[in-house]
Amino acid sequence: MQATMTVPYSRMTVLVPKGETRRFRSLAKELGVKVERKSSMERAMEDIEAGRVRTFASVDEMLKAIL
């Protein structure tokens, strides 16, 4: 039986320009860095906290706003 060692990670938020995303991912892979995407729930909570949500009284009202 072989013992497995786990490496402790520090969680950080890094802002990468859209044009450099591919390059950043390849550099991260070379460094052995684990890149995780935010979950849908995390993105939704950020939208709520930033006020990027709208409420509607009815479906018809929502459709009028969309179309």
Phi and psi in degrees as a GROMACS rama.xvg file:
@    title "Ramachandran Plot"
@    xaxis  label "Phi"
@    yaxis  label "Psi"
@TYPE xy
-101.798  132.715  GLN-2
-78.5677  138.42  ALA-3
-103.61  138.801  THR-4
-105.604  136.474  MET-5
-105.52  137.52  THR-6
-92.0236  127.893  VAL-7
-71.0766  137.364  PRO-8
-110.991  151.874  TYR-9
-106.637  131.423  SER-10
-88.5404  128.643  ARG-11
-134.232  155.305  MET-12
-108.238  126.197  THR-13
-123.376  129.271  VAL-14
-97.1206  120.7  LEU-15
-117.915  130.652  VAL-16
-58.7872  142.893  PRO-17
-54.6591  -37.2589  LYS-18
-69.8371  -17.0576  GLY-19
-105.78  5.59945  GLU-20
-59.9983  -47.8324  THR-21
-61.9865  -45.4092  ARG-22
-63.7732  -41.3349  ARG-23
-61.3596  -44.0279  PHE-24
-62.3637  -40.1036  ARG-25
-68.795  -38.82  SER-26
-64.7027  -41.8946  LEU-27
-62.0238  -40.8288  ALA-28
-63.4202  -42.0321  LYS-29
-62.9239  -34.5097  GLU-30
-81.1207  -8.38261  LEU-31
79.7483  23.0916  GLY-32
-86.8645  137.977  VAL-33
-92.6455  122.043  LYS-34
-105.738  122.053  VAL-35
-113.458  138.119  GLU-36
-83.5392  154.962  ARG-37
-71.8747  146.286  LYS-38
-75.526  164.209  SER-39
-59.71  -36.9656  SER-40
-66.6243  -41.6327  MET-41
-62.8125  -43.4097  GLU-42
-64.734  -40.0762  ARG-43
-64.8672  -42.0391  ALA-44
-64.4151  -37.488  MET-45
-64.3555  -39.879  GLU-46
-61.65  -43.5026  ASP-47
-63.8955  -46.6887  ILE-48
-63.2315  -32.6758  GLU-49
-86.2694  -3.50025  ALA-50
79.0612  22.9885  GLY-51
-93.7624  46.7678  ARG-52
-132.466  152.463  VAL-53
-129.107  150.097  ARG-54
-118.796  150.128  THR-55
-132.062  148.379  PHE-56
-77.5551  -27.0257  ALA-57
-151.641  168.407  SER-58
-66.6139  -38.5678  VAL-59
-60.0371  -42.8214  ASP-60
-62.1832  -39.9949  GLU-61
-65.4754  -44.4217  MET-62
-62.9195  -38.1829  LEU-63
-62.1069  -38.7922  LYS-64
-70.5336  -33.7305  ALA-65
-78.8395  -44.2783  ILE-66
